[in-house]
Amino acid sequence: MTTSTAIAATMPERPPPHPSRLLVAGLVVGPLFTAAYLVEGALRGDGYSPLRHPVSSLALGPQGWQQIANFVVCGLLVVLFSIGLRRTLRTGPGALAVPLLVAVWGIGLIGAGIFVTDPVGGYPTAASPVTWHGQLHDLAFSLPAFAALTLAMLTATVAFARRRSGWFALYSALSGTAFAVLFAFALIGFAGTDPWTSTAGLWQRLSVSVGWLWLALLATNRRRAARRATRRATR
């Protein structure tokens, strides 16, 4: 027996791949974020309208800390999910770009919580002062976050097509398109353009829901793929 053969024989086998536990964050973050803002909106009785006003406006007022916490906690969960996603994708198409873009979405949520928005659509006051933290909320975090998640879906379209996962590639393309279009409707409404103003909050919530669902199904896709790889490696 040669020396190299002996060394190879004594080296332990590389453990089979397995789903990262951090992928669970991608399954729970959407329902958590949605449940929180639905409850907060239902209990907010000072003129707040879920149909008209953005989720970010829930961070204003005496109870605003609840939505701030929702933004920060869910943003951290998204960042953790992006780490698990990177570990699971490992190499190949989209292995770096998709997790990175998802992480930007999470960082945007954290920043949107820390830097509170200005009044929108007459809530909580008809006056609309422009503040430095409101500008940071919009320009440095919210808009880049929505752009990043749109790009994540479109990048996943190409990446999963090349990974021979055609159904998820198609789903990502449809989700990215719907996410961007619905958010554009919301922006038009928040800018005060009729007839979108009265339903701007609804368009935003629909857009965000599309995004959360995509993240959950992405987590499910990667967990299943890792389990299949584990079964093949242990045969």
Protein Blocks (a to p, Z undefined) as FASTA:
>chain_A
ZZklmmmmmpccdddddddfklmmmmmmmmmmmmmmmmmmmmmcghpafklpcfklmmgc
jklmmmmmmmmmmmmmmmmmmmmmmmmnopaehklmmmmmmmmmmmmmmmmmmmccddee
hiabfbdcddfklmmmmmmmmmmmmmmmmmmmmmmmmmmmmnopaklmmmmmmmmmmmmm
mmmmmmmmmnopafklmmmmmmmmmmmmmmmmmmmmmmmmmmmmmmmmmmmmmZZ
